[in-house]
Amino acid sequence: MKKIDIVGLSTKEIEGALVGAGFPAYRAKQVYSWIQGRGVTDLSLMKNLPQSLKSHLDRHAQVNPCAIASERVSSDGSTKKLLIALRDGLEVETVLMQGRAKATVCVSTQVGCGLGCAFCATGRMGLVRNLTAGEIVGQVLAVRGDLPAKAAQARLNLVFMGMGEPLANCSSLFKAMRLLNDPSGTAVGARRMTVSTAGLPRGIRRLQSLGMQAGLAISLNAATDELRSRIMPINDRYPIRQVIDAAAGYASTTGRRVTLEYVMLGGVNDRKSDAAALASIAASIPCKLNIIEYNECPGPAFRRPTVAALARFVEYLYAHAPAVTVRRSKGADICAACGQLSRGAVRRR
């Protein structure tokens, strides 16, 4: 019999499962508090639960959907890449970036990705499967449990920018976001969550209707349909204007500026004409621009822009576009930076 993925259940859903098995309703809050509030997925540590309930959960529930199989730390110590083992033998990668006052977890939503963006290592894997809500939440619990006690108290930010296209897995993503936002659980504020998408207008509108003030980031990477379709096949289905219109609706509803992410590929999208077209798009929507130098990974024949090209590009944007930042990617030396995650199709023996 397939076990219930209890990490992906709300208190009410846990209550329904336990009451149906003959346990009192109040036990659901205790179980939920241990898992979501304290991040404990070891039944033996849940001290206020009777042995009969622990035995029932052991037999019928999946209490620990994710486990850290291995980890790599960047040379400067600021970034850690965790290989997360799933119960079916597949793996995903999750990244922890630590600062003085906050910790940011880059969370995966799929094993692999089906969009095939030319510059992304995950995209070359293809889509293996969607993650469940419990597996998405489980990554955060695993990372939080791996933090030193002092660091665990730091403000936690969540960016759904890991492996996969988050808005191609809306049901699991949205349920996970609600669980992680729950004040009686992990209690991550909605404004400290960001969803990054390659541009699925229907998914953006569904996120808009969720009623949470999460951040929205659009992985744009080109300012013309011709070029964007060359490096991002999804643009053939959803051209730039459709994506920007959906993002504008999101900004209007939430009152939050959208982030337009732009990975600079040397000799591909780093010309002045590209900067001018990007500035024009930025002027049409409440947004901020996030310029990212390409992070090299095995496979595609792309390269980083030259220092001079990056400087010219950004200088033009500073004069013609609002709120421009250059993201200094962390963890590139351990293949943990934007576009470098790729271990999810490996099945453990």
C-alpha positions in Angstrom: 0.0 0.0 0.0 1.3 3.4 -0.9 2.2 5.6 2.1 0.6 9.0 2.7 3.0 11.8 2.0 2.3 13.5 5.4 4.9 16.2 5.0 2.7 17.6 2.2 -0.5 17.7 4.3 -2.1 20.5 6.2 -3.3 20.1 9.8 -6.9 19.4 8.6 -5.7 16.7 6.2 -3.6 15.0 8.8 -6.6 15.2 11.2 -8.8 13.5 8.6 -6.2 10.7 8.2 -5.7 10.1 11.9 -9.3 10.3 13.0 -10.2 7.8 10.3 -7.7 5.5 11.9 -9.1 5.9 15.4 -6.8 8.6 16.8 -8.1 11.7 18.5 -8.2 14.9 16.4 -5.8 16.9 18.6 -3.0 14.5 17.7 -2.9 16.1 14.2 -1.7 19.4 15.5 1.0 17.7 17.5 2.2 15.8 14.4 2.0 18.9 12.2 3.9 21.0 14.8 6.7 18.4 15.0 7.1 18.3 11.2 6.3 21.8 9.9 7.0 23.8 13.1 10.2 22.1 14.3 11.3 20.4 11.2 11.5 17.0 12.9 10.9 14.0 10.7 12.3 11.3 13.0 9.4 9.7 14.8 11.5 8.6 17.7 12.1 12.3 18.6 8.4 13.2 18.7 8.2 12.8 22.5 4.5 13.6 23.1 3.2 11.1 20.7 2.1 7.6 21.9 3.9 4.6 20.6 0.7 3.4 18.9 0.5 6.6 16.8 4.2 6.4 15.9 3.8 2.8 14.8 0.8 3.8 12.7 2.7 6.6 11.1 5.7 4.4 10.5 3.5 1.9 8.6 1.2 4.2 6.7 2.9 7.6 6.3 6.0 8.9 4.5 7.4 11.2 7.2 10.8 11.9 5.6 10.4 12.3 1.8 13.9 13.9 1.5 17.3 13.1 2.8 20.7 14.7 2.3 22.7 12.3 0.3 25.8 14.5 -0.1 26.9 18.1 0.0 29.5 20.4 -1.5 30.6 23.8 -0.1 31.9 26.7 -2.2 35.5 27.8 -1.6 34.3 31.0 0.2 32.0 29.0 2.4 28.9 31.1 1.5 27.1 28.5 -0.6 26.3 24.8 0.0 24.8 22.5 -2.7 22.9 19.6 -1.3 22.1 16.5 -3.2 18.7 15.4 -2.0 17.7 11.8 -2.2 14.0 11.1 -2.8 12.2 8.0 -1.7 11.9 6.5 -5.2 15.7 6.6 -5.8 15.8 9.9 -7.8 17.7 12.9 -6.7 17.4 16.7 -6.9 19.8 19.5 -6.0 19.0 22.2 -3.5 21.2 25.2 -2.8 21.7 27.1 0.5 23.2 30.6 0.3 24.1 32.1 3.7 24.5 35.7 4.6 25.0 37.5 7.9 21.4 38.1 8.6 19.6 35.8 6.2 19.8 32.4 4.6 18.3 31.8 1.1 17.3 28.3 0.0 17.0 27.7 -3.8 14.3 25.0 -4.0 13.7 22.5 -6.9 10.2 21.8 -8.1 10.8 19.0 -10.7 13.3 16.3 -11.3 14.8 17.7 -14.5 12.9 20.1 -16.7 11.0 19.8 -20.0 11.6 23.3 -21.4 15.0 22.8 -22.9 16.5 26.2 -22.5 19.8 26.0 -24.4 22.0 27.6 -21.7 20.6 25.6 -18.8 22.1 22.3 -17.6 18.8 21.2 -16.0 17.0 21.8 -19.3 19.2 19.3 -21.1 18.0 16.5 -18.8 14.4 16.6 -19.9 11.6 16.2 -17.5 11.7 13.1 -15.3 8.7 13.9 -13.0 7.1 16.6 -10.9 7.9 16.8 -7.2 5.1 16.4 -4.7 4.3 19.2 -2.2 5.9 17.1 0.5 9.1 16.8 -1.5 9.2 20.5 -2.1 8.6 21.2 1.6 11.0 18.4 2.5 13.9 20.1 0.8 13.4 23.2 3.1 13.1 21.0 6.2 16.3 19.1 5.2 18.2 22.3 4.7 16.9 23.9 7.9 17.9 20.8 9.8 21.4 21.0 8.4 21.9 24.6 9.5 23.9 25.3 12.7 21.7 26.4 15.6 22.5 30.1 15.3 22.1 30.1 11.5 18.8 28.3 11.8 17.4 31.4 13.5 18.4 33.7 10.6 15.7 35.1 8.4 14.8 32.4 5.8 14.2 33.3 2.1 12.9 30.8 -0.4 13.5 31.1 -4.1 11.8 28.5 -6.3 14.6 28.7 -8.9 16.2 25.3 -8.6 15.6 22.4 -10.9 12.5 22.5 -13.0 9.8 25.0 -14.1 7.8 25.8 -11.0 4.7 26.9 -12.8 4.6 23.6 -14.7 3.9 22.0 -11.3 1.4 24.5 -9.9 -0.6 22.2 -7.7 2.4 20.9 -5.7 4.1 24.3 -5.7 1.1 26.2 -4.4 0.3 23.7 -1.7 4.0 23.7 -0.6 4.0 27.5 -0.5 0.9 27.5 1.7 2.4 25.0 4.1 5.7 26.9 4.3 3.8 30.2 4.9 1.7 28.8 7.7 2.3 30.7 10.9 2.0 27.5 12.9 4.6 25.8 10.7 7.8 27.0 9.1 6.2 30.5 8.9 8.1 31.9 6.0 6.5 35.2 5.0 5.0 35.3 1.5 7.1 38.3 0.6 10.2 36.2 1.3 9.2 33.7 -1.3 10.0 34.2 -5.0 8.8 32.1 -7.9 11.0 32.1 -11.1 9.4 31.1 -14.4 10.5 30.8 -18.0 7.2 32.4 -18.9 4.0 30.4 -18.6 1.2 33.0 -18.7 -1.5 30.6 -17.4 0.7 29.7 -14.4 1.4 33.3 -13.7 -2.3 34.0 -13.6 -2.8 31.0 -11.3 -0.1 32.4 -9.0 -1.8 35.7 -9.1 -5.1 34.2 -8.0 -3.4 32.4 -5.1 -3.7 35.6 -3.0 -0.1 35.5 -1.7 2.3 38.4 -2.2 5.2 36.2 -3.3 7.7 37.7 -5.6 7.6 36.8 -9.3 10.7 36.6 -11.5 10.6 36.1 -15.2 13.6 34.4 -16.8 13.5 36.6 -19.9 17.1 36.3 -21.3 16.3 38.0 -24.6 14.4 41.0 -25.6 13.2 39.9 -29.1 11.0 36.9 -30.0 13.4 35.8 -32.7 16.4 35.5 -30.3 14.4 34.3 -27.3 12.9 31.4 -29.4 16.5 30.4 -30.3 17.6 29.9 -26.8 14.3 29.3 -25.1 11.9 27.0 -27.1 9.0 27.9 -24.8 8.9 31.3 -26.5 7.4 29.7 -29.6 4.3 28.9 -27.5 4.3 32.0 -25.3 5.9 35.0 -27.0 7.4 37.8 -24.9 4.3 40.1 -25.1 2.0 37.4 -23.7 4.5 36.7 -20.8 4.9 40.4 -20.0 1.1 41.1 -20.1 0.6 38.2 -17.6 3.4 39.6 -15.4 1.9 43.1 -15.6 -1.4 41.7 -14.3 0.5 40.0 -11.4 2.2 43.3 -10.5 -1.1 45.2 -10.6 -2.8 42.7 -8.3 0.0 42.3 -5.8 1.5 45.7 -5.9 4.9 44.2 -6.2 7.4 44.9 -9.0 8.3 41.9 -11.1 11.9 40.9 -11.6 13.1 40.4 -15.1 16.1 38.1 -15.1 18.5 38.3 -18.0 21.3 35.8 -18.4 24.0 37.5 -20.5 25.5 35.2 -23.1 28.7 36.5 -24.7 28.2 37.4 -28.4 24.5 36.3 -28.2 22.4 38.8 -26.3 24.9 41.4 -25.0 24.8 44.1 -27.8 23.6 47.6 -27.3 20.5 46.8 -29.4 19.7 44.1 -27.0 20.0 46.5 -24.1 17.8 49.0 -25.9 15.1 46.4 -26.5 15.3 45.2 -22.9 15.0 48.8 -21.6 11.8 49.2 -23.8 10.3 46.1 -22.2 11.2 47.2 -18.7 9.5 50.6 -19.3 6.2 48.8 -20.0 5.8 47.1 -16.6 6.6 47.8 -12.9 9.8 45.8 -12.7 13.4 45.6 -11.7 16.1 44.1 -14.0 18.5 41.5 -12.7 21.4 41.0 -15.0 23.2 37.6 -14.6 26.5 36.6 -16.2 26.3 33.2 -17.8 27.5 30.4 -15.5 29.5 28.0 -17.6 28.5 24.3 -17.5 29.4 21.3 -19.7 27.6 21.0 -23.0 26.4 24.3 -24.6 28.9 26.4 -26.5 28.1 29.6 -24.7 30.5 31.9 -22.8 30.4 34.8 -20.4 30.3 38.3 -21.9 33.5 40.2 -21.8 34.0 42.7 -18.9 33.7 45.6 -21.4 30.5 44.2 -23.0 28.9 43.8 -19.5 29.9 47.3 -18.5 28.5 48.8 -21.7 25.2 46.8 -21.4 24.6 47.8 -17.8 25.7 51.4 -18.3 23.0 51.7 -21.0 20.4 50.2 -18.7 21.2 52.4 -15.8 20.4 55.4 -18.0 17.3 54.0 -19.6 15.6 51.4 -17.3 14.5 51.3 -13.7 16.2 49.5 -10.8 19.0 47.6 -12.5 21.2 45.2 -10.5 23.9 42.8 -11.6 23.7 39.4 -9.8 27.0 38.1 -8.6 26.2 34.4 -8.7 27.3 32.3 -5.7 28.5 28.7 -5.9 29.7 28.6 -9.5 32.8 26.7 -8.4 30.6 23.8 -7.2 28.1 24.1 -10.0 25.5 25.5 -7.7 24.9 28.8 -9.6 22.0 29.7 -11.9 21.6 27.2 -14.7 24.1 24.7 -13.4 22.0 22.2 -11.5 21.8 18.8 -13.2 22.0 15.7 -11.0 18.2 15.0 -10.7 18.0 12.2 -13.3 20.5 10.0 -11.4 18.8 7.0 -9.8 20.6 5.6 -6.7 21.1 1.9 -6.5 
